[in-house]
Amino acid sequence: MNKERPVLSGLVNKGTSETEEFQNKTLRPVIKMQHQLLISSFKNYLLKRKIDFPALSEQKRRGRVAAIFKTDNNYKNFTLGLIIAHFSMEEFEFYKPVSSEINRRILQIITKRIQDSFQEILS
């Protein structure tokens, strides 16, 4: 399935750093485009790890999501790959020297997106 990257307006302001501009022009649209895949991937993760997500309180769910992205390197790297694979060559060239910072931003955005999507995950 060939999806087009959405255009998100109003996110880039004058005076923002190159990294922040990259986050708003590239990362956020790619993450938005991959939303359903990210949710499906997370649901599959919960199933494979036999995590009874519905039984957890809202606060514990949020904590569990954060912990997964902090401690499970395999899942973290898989998730990063879902996003980085959509970079153009130019975007990838920008990414390479600042990959640690970009990866941190990607995981931060995805963690928040999953925490805000519990209804989708539980359905």
MOCORCOR-V956047 format. One record per residue. N is the residue number from 1. D_LAST is the distance of its C-alpha to the last C-alpha in Angstrom with 1 decimal. Layout:
# MOCORCOR-V956047
((N;D_LAST) (N;D_LAST))
This chain:
# MOCORCOR-V956047
((1;23.4) (2;25.5) (3;23.8) (4;26.1) (5;25.8) (6;25.2) (7;28.1) (8;27.3) (9;30.3) (10;31.8) (11;30.8) (12;34.2) (13;37.1) (14;40.7) (15;41.6) (16;38.3) (17;38.8) (18;38.3) (19;35.4) (20;33.7) (21;34.5) (22;33.0) (23;29.8) (24;29.5) (25;30.9) (26;29.4) (27;26.6) (28;24.5) (29;24.6) (30;23.9) (31;20.9) (32;19.6) (33;20.3) (34;18.4) (35;15.3) (36;13.0) (37;15.0) (38;14.8) (39;11.0) (40;11.1) (41;14.1) (42;12.8) (43;10.0) (44;13.0) (45;15.2) (46;13.2) (47;13.3) (48;17.0) (49;18.0) (50;16.5) (51;15.2) (52;13.4) (53;11.4) (54;9.8) (55;13.5) (56;14.8) (57;15.9) (58;15.1) (59;18.4) (60;18.1) (61;14.9) (62;16.9) (63;19.8) (64;18.1) (65;16.9) (66;20.5) (67;22.1) (68;20.4) (69;21.8) (70;25.1) (71;25.7) (72;24.1) (73;26.5) (74;25.4) (75;21.8) (76;23.3) (77;25.8) (78;23.3) (79;21.3) (80;24.6) (81;25.6) (82;22.6) (83;24.1) (84;27.8) (85;27.9) (86;27.6) (87;30.7) (88;33.9) (89;37.1) (90;38.2) (91;35.0) (92;35.3) (93;38.9) (94;37.9) (95;35.2) (96;37.5) (97;39.8) (98;37.1) (99;34.3) (100;33.8) (101;33.3) (102;31.0) (103;28.9) (104;28.6) (105;27.5) (106;25.0) (107;23.3) (108;23.6) (109;21.9) (110;19.0) (111;18.6) (112;18.5) (113;16.1) (114;13.5) (115;14.3) (116;13.8) (117;10.3) (118;8.5) (119;6.2) (120;5.3) (121;5.6) (122;3.8) (123;0.0))
